[in-house]
Amino acid sequence: MRVLAIALLALTASARADEYNYQNLLVGTRSSGMGGADVAFADSVTGAYYNPAGIVDAEARLVSVDLKAYRLDLAGFTDVKVAEGMAGRASGLRLSSFPLNFGLITRLGSAGGFDDHTLAFNFFAEDSEIGGARIDVRIPGIADLYLRVRQRDHETLRAGPAWAARRGDFSFGAALAYRVRVESLLVDSLVDIQDNITYRLSDIEAVQGSLVAELATVWRPLQGLRIGATLTAPGLRLHGTAVSSEVDLRSGVMPAYEVPSELPMQARTPWKGALGVGYQWASGIRVAADASVYAPIHRYEVIPGLLEAEGRWTVTWNAGASVPLSRKLVLRGGAFGNPATSPKPPPDQVPDMFDDPTRLPHVDYYGATLGGTMHAGKSSLDVSLVYQYGTGQTPAETSRGYDPVRSQVILFMLGGTYTFIEGGP
């Protein structure tokens, strides 16, 4: 019976909370080098992500940026103990691409009592992950099984325009984006107990699209001092569908095929407010700090019966500094924090099933960054290094309990900027 219980792992790969909506994402190589503290300045092409009102201070009329960062996790083999003296092994592979961005900015001039009307268009691959896992358990003469997550992919894409204009000491901005969330899961399992063989293949594909709106402002009360604020409204759901199918083959029994069925799919977003303060000296040195507040999201089913999510009131923070060493070289450094949003499970909580979708991870993340920019004429090369540490609990892969998390991740980011038209005076 214990072996049969472990077979339920084939359906657990997506029984996780989607905390994406609360992630303290670092977008843009330059901004990432300062720990993501860019709400007060936001004067680059990726400024539309942090604060649309800041793009009026972009150095150029038309700018193009490309950013890539990747992480590869290859899990080693570990024991999966099902009884005394009997064990198996587990392995996994995950490839993650972190925020990828392409954007354009163009300055249109003055009109309607506002100066420096500026338009931007950005495409963000905010997160993208592919991976899989396999667990093998063999009990000689009794049972032989494997559980394989062939494909476990998810990604979030966001694209849309932003506008900003200046009036006196203030600039105002707004952004509207279409955001699409994709979930894909392909799982199979084979259990052989005393020549009674069962094979099961499950396939789930889900996608949701929504509109996300943001209002923003930047205030310049004193020379060098900047205060930025943004408000992001919950996304307006446009569509969302999950399609599920399953094949079940058993010894001595006719094959069973579950006709693909449609389920609703939704990925809610919280209200988010951000406040940033920054100061830049005449020498070009700048420091900045941000704080973002996320409203709670009550527990809901992302995919009915398979994936649930929940979020509490949460505050994330970013801080950083930028120092120009010469006209061609700028160094940056920073730090950020992203506390867990899901409720911490009680120590004695043991669900009835492996694939209980109410089991949510509870992991706090902290990080430090280091970056630099080299200027060469109209072009620049940006490089950032991000170290992230996570601690907390996540649903166990081989039991109904929770495993401790002590993760360390190092990310390398590379970006480039080219100015096609020089900025005006």
N, C-alpha and C positions, 0 to 999 in steps of 0.2 A: 504493500500500500504506500509505503514511503517513496518508492521509486515512481509510482504512478503520480504521486503528489508533485514530485519534481517535474514531471512532464508538463505541468501547468506553466512552467517557465516560458514555454513557447509563446504564450500570450501576454507576457509581462513587459515586453520591451518598451511599450508605449504607455505603461501604467505609471506615468510620472506627471508631476505638475509642470505646467508650462509657465515658468517664471519670466519668460522673455519680456513681457510687458513692463517689468520692473528692472530690467538690466541697465546698469550704468555703462552704456556702450561708449567706447572711444572711437570716434569717427574722424578721419582726416589725419594724416601723418603729423602735420604741424601741431594740431590741437592735442593729439595723443601724447606728443612729447612733453606737453605741459600738464599731463595728467587729466586731460579732457576739460580743463577749466577755461572755457571759451564763451560763456554766456555774456560777459561784459564786453569782449572785443568782437569776436565772430567776424573778423575782417578778411576772411579768405573765402574761397569757393565753397568750402564745407561749412561756412558760417550759417548757411541756411538751415542746417540741421540743429545747431545749438541756439541760434537767435537770428531770425531773418532780418531784424532791424539793423544788425551790424554790417550787412553786406554793402551798405552805402560807402563804407570806408575801405573796401577792397582796393588793392593797389592798381588794378587794371580795369579797362572797360570790358575785355573779353578774356576769360581765363578757362583753361581746361586742366583737370586734375584726374589722375588715376591712382588708386590706392589698393594695395593687396597685402594680406597677412594670412599666414597659414599655421595650423597646429596639427601635429600628427600624434595620436596616442596609440601605442601598440601594447596591449595588456599581455603580460607573461602568463605562463601556465600556473594554475593554482589548484589545490586539492578541493574536491567537492565530496565531502564525506557523507555517505548515506547509511553506513552501519560500521560497526567496529571492524577494522581491518579491510574495509572495502572503500575504494575511492575512485574518483574520476579526474577529469581535468577540464578547465575552462579557458577560453582565449577570446580576445576581442580586438577589433580594429576600428579606429574612428579618425576621420579626416575632417577638420573644420576649417572653413575659410571665414575670417573675421572681416569686419566692415570693408566692403569694396565700394568705391565711389567714383562717379564720373559727373562732372558738373560744368556749367557755363554761366558766366555773368556778363551782362551788358548794361552800360549806363545810358539812360535815355535823355537826361537833361532836366530842366525845371519846368513846372507847370502847376496851376491851381494853388499857388501859395506855398508849394513845397519845392525843395531843391534836390538835385541828384536822384531823381527817380531811377531806381535800379531794379532790373529783373534778373532772376537766376532760375536755372533748371538743373535739378539734381536727380541722379539715379543712385540709390543705395541698395546693395545687397547686405542688409543689416546682419544677417547670420545665415550660414549655410553649413550643413553637416551631413556627411554620409558615413555609414559604418555598419558593422554587423558583429555577431558574437556566436560562439558555439560552446556547448557543454556536452561532454561525453562521459557516460557512467556505465561501467561494466561489472557485473557480478557473475563470475564464472559459473556456468551451469544453471543460472536462474534468470538473469535479465541482461539485456544489452540495449542501450538507448542513446540517441543523440538528439539534441535540441539545437536548432540553428536559426538565428536571425539573419537571413540572407541579405536583407536590405532594411536599413532603418535611417531614412532620410528626412530632414526637414529644412526648410529655408523660408526666409522672409525678405521680400523685395518691396522697395518703396520708391516711387517716382512722382515728381510733380514740380510745379513752379513756386517761386517765392517772389515777393515784391517788398521794396523798402523805399523810403524817402525821408528827407531831412527837413526839419523846421526849427530854426534856432538851435538851442542846446539839446534838442530831442531828435531822435529818428524813430520812425515807426515801421513796422513790418508785419507781413502776414504770409502764411504758407498753406498750401493745400496739396495733399498727396494721396495717391492711390496706393494702398498697401495690400499685398497678397501674401497669404500664409499657406504653405503647402506641407502636408504630412504624408509620408509613404512608409508602409510597413509590409514586409513579406517574410513570413515565418513558416518553417516546417519542422516536424518532429517525427521520429520513428522510435517505437517502443516494441521490443521483442521480449516477451515473457514466456519462457518455456514453449517456444515455437508459435505463440499466439502474437501475430504481428499487427500493429496498427500504425498507419502513416497518415499524417494530417498536414495539409497545406492551407495557410490562411493568407489572404491578400487584402489590404486596406489602403485606399487612396482617398485623401481628403484635401480640399482647397477652400479658402475663404478670401473674399476681397472686401475691402472697406475703404472709406474716405476718412482721412485724418486732417484736422484743421488746427492751426497754431497762430496766436496773436503775440506780438512782441514789441518791446521798446528798449531804447538805450538813451540814458541821460548823461550829459557831460557837464556837471555843475561847476567843475574847476578844471584848470589846465592840467591835463594828464589823468584826471580821475574819470572813471566810467562806471556806471551802474546799469546793469541789464536785467530785464525781467521777461519771462515768457509764460504763456498759459496754453496748454494743449488739451483739447477737448477729447472725450472718448470717441473712438472711431464709429462712423455710421456704417453699419453692415449693409453691403450691397448684395452679396450672395455667399453661400456656404453649403457644401455638400460633401458627405463621406460615402464612399461606395465600398461595400464589404462582400467578399465571397470566400467559400471554403470547400475543400475536397477532403473526404474522409474514406480511407481504404482500410478494411479489416479482413483478416483471414476468415474464409468461409462465409463472408457476408457480401452482399451486393454493394458496389461502390456508392457512396452518398455524395451528392454535389449540391451545395447550397447556392441557389440562383443569386447573382449579385443583387444586393438590396441597397437602397439609399437611406442614409441617416443624415440628420442635420449636423453641421459642423460650425462651430463658432469660436472665435478667439477675442475675448473682450479686452478693451484697453481702459486704463484708469484715467481720471483727471490727473494732470501733472502741472505743477507750478515750479518754476526755477528762478532763482535770484543769484546774480553774480556781481562781484565787485572787483575792479581792476585798476591798476595805476601804471602809467608809463612815464619814465623820466625822459628828459631831453636827450640823454645818451642812447635811448632805445631800450633800456632795461625795462621789463614789465613783469608785474606779479599779478596773480588773479586767484580768486577762490569762488566756488559755486556751491550751492545747496539746492537739491531738488526734492520736492514733496510729492508723493504719490498717494492718491486716495485709495481706500480699500475696495476690493472686488469680492463679493460674496461667492462662496463655493458654487461652481456650476460645471456642467458636463461639456467639455470641448467636443468629444465624440461620445455619444451615449454608451454607457457600459464599459468604456475602454479607457478614457482619459478625462481626468478632472483637474481643475485648477482653482486656486484661491489666493488672495493677496490681502495683506493688512496695510494700515498706514505705515509708510516707509519713507525714510529720509536717506538719500545718497549724497555724497560730497566729493568734490574735486578741488585740487589746489596745485599751483605750478608757478614756474618762473622762466623767463626767457632772457638770455644775455648775449648781445652781439659782441663777438670778439674782434671782428673786423667788418669791412663792407661786404665781404663775401662769405663769412662764416658766422652762424648763430647757433648757440647751444641752448638746450631746454631740459628741464627736469620737473617732475611732479609726482603726485600720489593721488589715490582715489579709494573710496570705500563703497561697498554695495551689500548692505545687510540683507539677510534672508527675509522674504515677505510671507512665506507660508508659516502656519503655526507649528511650533515645535511639538512633535508627538510625545505623549506621555511615556515614561520609561518602560511601563509594563504593558503597553499597547501591542497586542498580537492579533492581527486580523485573521479571519477564517480562511482566506485564500491567498495564494501567491500573487495572483493578478488582481488584487483588490485595488480599484482605481482611486480609492480615498487615501492611499498611502502617498504622501507628498514629501519631497526632499526639503531639508531645512539647512541651507549652507550659506555662511557668511563669506564674502570675498573682499579682499584688500589687495592693493597693488601699488607699484612704483614704476615710474617711467623715466626714460632718458632718450633725448633726441637731438637732432641737429639739422641745419639747412645750409647748403652750399649754393651761392648765387653765381651765375655765369651769364652776364648779359640779360636777356629777356627770360631766361630759363632758370629753374632752381631744382635741386634734388633734395628731397626730404627723407630722413631715415629716423625711425624710432624703435626702441627696444622696450617691451612691456613685461614686467614680472608680476604674476598674479598668484595669490595664495588663497586657498579656500579651506574652511573648517566647518564641520557640522555633521549632519546625518543624512543618509539616503537609503531608500528601500533596498533591502538585501536581495541579491540575485539568487541565493540558494536557500533562503529561509523566509519565513513570514515576518521577521523582525527588521531591524535597521542596522546598517553598517556605518562605522565612523568614516568621515571623509577628511583626508589631509592631502589636498592636491596642490601641486606647484606647476605652473605653466609659464613658459617663456615665449613671447610672440615677437616676431620681427616684421616691421612695417616699412614699406618702401613706396614713396610717392613722388610724383613729378608735376611741375607747373610750367606752363608756357604762356607768355603774354603776347597776344596777337596784335593788340592795339594799346598804345601807351595810355595811361590814365591822364585825365585833364588836370589843370592846375588846381 
